Amino acid sequence: MYYSYFSTGNVKIDSEHANIDCMIDLCRNNEGEWAATARLLISAFASHLDSEEKICRQARLNMTPDHLREHVQLRARLAHIEKQVDRAELDKDGFLGTLRDMLFYHISNYDKHLSSN
């Protein structure tokens, strides 16, 4: 990931994004069974959304209603993807590409616009 482009300016949020991105790479490089790692990655992404909301409240960053709705939609999409992983309907590369795309899209279209109240 080109981190400066995806920086929100909040170290805590940015480090969580970087950790998820690193987990995606680790999963990509891991040989063998990947579904268990995929579940951990989905859980980390979902936990990040909760953490991001908490960080924004604490730092008094303006998380808009649209941003919060996006979090709801992301959680639903992550739950759907987890079911696809459980049913072996996704291949590893497709799963990891989708997750990275979701992360980048969210950062670019929502997180980069966080500002102080």
C-alpha positions in Angstrom: 0.0 0.0 0.0 1.2 3.5 -0.7 0.6 4.7 2.8 1.0 8.5 2.3 -1.8 8.4 -0.2 -4.0 6.5 2.2 -3.1 8.5 5.3 -6.0 9.9 7.3 -3.7 12.0 9.5 -4.7 10.0 12.6 -1.9 7.7 13.6 -4.2 5.2 15.4 -6.5 4.8 12.4 -3.6 4.7 9.9 -1.8 2.0 11.9 -4.9 -0.1 12.0 -5.2 0.3 8.2 -1.6 -0.7 7.8 -2.0 -3.7 10.0 -5.0 -5.0 7.9 -3.0 -4.4 4.7 -0.1 -6.3 6.2 -2.4 -9.2 7.2 -3.6 -9.4 3.6 -0.1 -9.8 2.4 0.7 -12.4 5.1 -2.4 -14.4 4.1 -1.4 -14.1 0.4 2.1 -15.5 1.2 0.8 -18.3 3.4 0.8 -21.6 1.7 -1.9 -24.2 2.4 -5.2 -23.8 4.1 -6.2 -20.2 4.2 -9.8 -20.2 5.4 -8.9 -19.9 9.1 -6.6 -16.9 8.4 -9.4 -15.4 6.2 -11.8 -15.5 9.2 -9.2 -13.7 11.4 -8.7 -11.1 8.7 -12.5 -10.5 8.4 -12.7 -10.2 12.2 -9.8 -7.7 12.2 -11.5 -5.6 9.6 -14.8 -5.6 11.4 -13.1 -4.8 14.7 -11.3 -1.9 13.0 -14.7 -0.4 12.1 -15.7 -0.4 15.8 -12.3 1.0 16.8 -12.4 3.7 14.2 -15.7 4.9 15.5 -14.3 5.0 19.0 -11.1 6.8 17.9 -13.2 9.4 16.1 -15.4 10.0 19.2 -12.3 10.4 21.4 -10.4 12.6 18.9 -13.5 14.6 18.1 -13.2 13.8 14.4 -16.3 14.4 12.3 -17.6 11.0 11.3 -20.6 11.8 9.1 -23.9 9.8 9.0 -22.9 8.6 5.5 -19.6 7.3 6.9 -21.4 5.5 9.7 -23.8 4.0 7.1 -20.8 2.8 5.1 -19.6 1.0 8.3 -22.9 -0.8 8.6 -22.7 -1.8 4.9 -19.1 -3.0 5.3 -20.0 -5.1 8.3 -22.9 -6.7 6.3 -20.5 -7.3 3.4 -17.9 -8.8 5.6 -20.5 -11.2 7.1 -21.5 -12.2 3.6 -17.9 -12.8 2.5 -17.3 -14.9 5.7 -20.2 -17.1 4.7 -18.7 -17.4 1.2 -15.4 -18.4 2.7 -17.1 -21.0 4.9 -18.9 -22.5 1.9 -15.6 -22.5 -0.2 -17.2 -20.2 -2.8 -14.2 -17.8 -2.9 -10.7 -18.5 -3.9 -7.9 -17.0 -1.9 -6.7 -14.4 -4.5 -10.3 -13.3 -5.1 -11.0 -13.0 -1.4 -7.8 -11.0 -0.7 -8.3 -8.7 -3.7 -11.8 -8.0 -2.6 -10.8 -7.2 1.0 -7.9 -4.9 -0.1 -10.3 -3.1 -2.6 -12.8 -2.6 0.2 -10.1 -1.2 2.5 -8.7 1.2 -0.1 -12.2 2.3 -1.3 -13.2 3.0 2.3 -10.1 5.0 3.2 -10.2 7.0 0.0 -13.9 7.8 0.0 -14.6 8.1 3.8 -11.6 8.1 6.1 -9.5 10.6 4.3 -12.3 13.1 4.9 -12.3 12.8 8.6 -11.8 16.2 10.2 -12.0 17.8 13.6 -15.4 19.1 14.7 
